Amino acid sequence: MVRRLTYEDEQKILDELDYLIEQTEFNREDVVWCSKIIKKLLLELHFMKNDIINKNT
C-alpha cells in the first residue's frame, strides 16, 4: 500500500536535494534516487488533488 509523505520524509528529500545540488557529477545511484523522488512527489500531488476534489463534493 502506498503511504503519504510525512514531514520527516519531506525534510529528508530536501536535505538530499541540497546535497545533490552541491555535487559536480551525478552517478547512476543519484539519478535513480531522483527518479524515485519525482515519482513519490507526483503521487503525493495526485493524493492532494483527490483530497481537494473530495472536499469540494
Residue pairs with C-beta under 8 A, 6 or more apart in sequence:
2 43
4 44
4 47
5 13
5 40
5 41
5 44
9 40
13 37
13 40
13 41
16 33
16 37
17 37
20 26
20 30
20 34
23 30
